[in-house]
């Protein structure tokens, strides 16, 4: 005990030396981390593998090196293949599960144009495009120009003066916003040219698209919207779509970075349809086949299955396991095996008619057949047993 107490000062110095070594270690680790952390942050910021929904437009374009946002271009190109003649496009909602899946595919950077066409539901793709525009931190038509947009829409002197005011605001947009708005408005104008089939006039398109392109800071987080403001939003977008060639002159190639799926007809391979169309035309003796008519306008739904073609003939429909909500066997639910009872073979009738002769409902009587003789007298009743009480007449009791 005394020996330990005599070395107390030496032990205390050892502990202090240990603490100093720890300080040196942590100081060196801190210097190393101060050098590594900025490099990590730069690598993360410059990485293209980032979610697109809810991410600023300028950052997305800077990281990917694109001019048009990837979700906008992919959805527009897919709708050009699938939904230009789809009735109620952007108005009819798609399946919520498929919409959630396609948004997660965008965020995971795993979605391509052929994969999007496999959904075969233009309403889901249109819903993904609207959701991307609405989830932007700042609307495509910007918060900074909101008051100028509203002031230009309220010009009452003449229609030309109103269009001139809107033209001035359009050209005040940042270059990234201007390019993407031009791309989107050109597509919406092309969609409205098929309004006789898809029922989407510029006014109808503006009603469903405008709330995703422009909103005020007060509208963020609010479920409702002022009706006057909503009418002004749709009025602005209606003018942009109607006079798209005046606001954004020149032709535009929608396939900026994507390849056109020339072998797709309404999202399906055209080879199978052409072979089936030719077969039906030959069977019908010429003329347009039902398949040719159906290819002009195909109304799809969220639960539509994939078409399976074998040898040029369309056999059946089967739900796509990667895109459907539930995994189910292609032939339906399996049925339990039933045991067959071993029944004896039916015995042919004894008459001369063969088994192939149908049964006769009425057989005329044969006059030559002798009828059995009817007995002349009825048989006597059996004798009454001895000791039985005699039967007397029964009188019911009189009622009071």
Protein Blocks (a to p, Z undefined) as FASTA:
>chain_A
ZZmmmmmmmmmmmmmmmmmmmmmmmmmmmmmmmmmmmmmmmmmmmpmbbcfehpafklmm
mmnopabdfklmmmmmmmmmmmmmgghihkaccdfklmmmmmmmmmnopacfklmmmnop
aklmmmmmmmmmmmpmbafkojklmmmmmmmmmpckbmmlmmmmmmmmmmmpcfklmmmm
mmmmmmmmmmmmmmmmnopafklmmmmmmmmmgccfklgopabdcfklmmmmmmmmmmmm
mmmmmmmgciddfblmbccdfkbgehiafklmmmmmmmmmmmnopajdfklmmmmpccdd
fkbccdddeehiafbdcddfklmmbdcdfkbpadddddddddddddddfblbdfklccdf
bdcddfklccddddfbdcddddddehiacdddddddddZZ
